[in-house]
Amino acid sequence: MLQILILKLDGITAVDYLTWCRDPDPPALEYGLRSINVDADPLGETITAILDWNQPAPPPAAAAAAAGLPLPTGAQIHALTPVESPRTSATQEKAPPGGPPHASCRAA
């Protein structure tokens, strides 16, 4: 089942979020979550994540956290209706190596 999440960030660019906030080894990967695809304009404030679940998709905020995409303070999340997935492979895009967490990465 594909779940499309749109994260609208506040006070942090997509590239900073993906570098400093995103978990490169999310807890749900291979435990219900088959793959994660992320698309964003690096200098923009919107990230689109496509999550491929092998079970019913959790609520958006829980899905984002399980996929290693914590919601920073002020961020909004929108989900499109989950759809059945034709995909079966387990792949994930890796985040760039990170450093200390960015102050905006703290969950609300």
N, C-alpha and C positions, 0 to 999 in steps of 0.2 A: 504494500500500500504506500503510495507516494503522498507525502505531506509537504506542502509548500508554505514556508514561513517567511514573512517579510519583517525584518527588524529595522525600525526607524530609530537611529541613534540620536543622542542629544549631547553635544559638547565633545564629541570624539569622531574622528574620521574613520571610515571603514578600514583603511589600511592599519591605523593604530589599533583599532579593535581586534582585527584579525591577528596582529602581531603580539599584542599584550594581553588580550582577554580570552581569546579562543583556546580551548583545551585541545592540543593536538592528538590526545588519546582519550576521546570521550568515553564515559562509563558505559554507555549503552551499545557501543560498536561491537558487533558480533553477539550481542545479548538482546536481540530483538530489533536492532538497527543494522540494516545491511550496508548502507552507504550514505554518505553526505556529499552533496555538491553545493558549493558556495559560489555566488556571483555578486560582484560589487564594483562600483566605480571607486578606485582607491581614495580619491579625495572627497567622495560623496558621503552621505550620512545614512544610506540605505543598503542593507545586505539582504539578498534573497538566498535562502537555504532550502534545498530540496532534500528531504529525508526519505529514505526508502526503508520502510518497516516490514518485517515479516510477521507482524501481528497488528492488531488495531492500534492506530496512532493515538498517543496520549494527548491531553490538552496542550495547546500551544506553548505555554510557559514551561511546563514539565518536559515537553519534547525538546525545546531549545536547551534546557539545562542538561538533559540526558545526552544531547548531541554535542556537548562541549561549547555551547553558545550561551553563556550566562547573560542575563539581562542587566545592563548597568543602570544606575539611577537615571531616571528621566527617559529611558528607552521605551518604545512602544512595540508591541508585536501584533501582527495580523496573520491569520492563517487562511489559506484557501482550502476549499473542501478536499479532503483526502480522496485519492483515486487509486484504483487497483494498479499495481506495478507489473509490467512485463519483465522487469529485470530480475536477475537471480544472483549476480556476482556481488561480492563483498569488497568494495573499494572505498577509499576515503582520500580526499585531498588533504595533504599535510600542511599545517600552518608553518610559517617561517619560524626559525628558532627564536624563542622569546627571552626576555630578561625579566626584571622585576615588574610586577603588575602595575598597570597604569591606574592612577587614582580614579578615573571614570569607570573602571571595570567592576567596582564593588557593586554587588547586586542590591537592588532596592529593597 
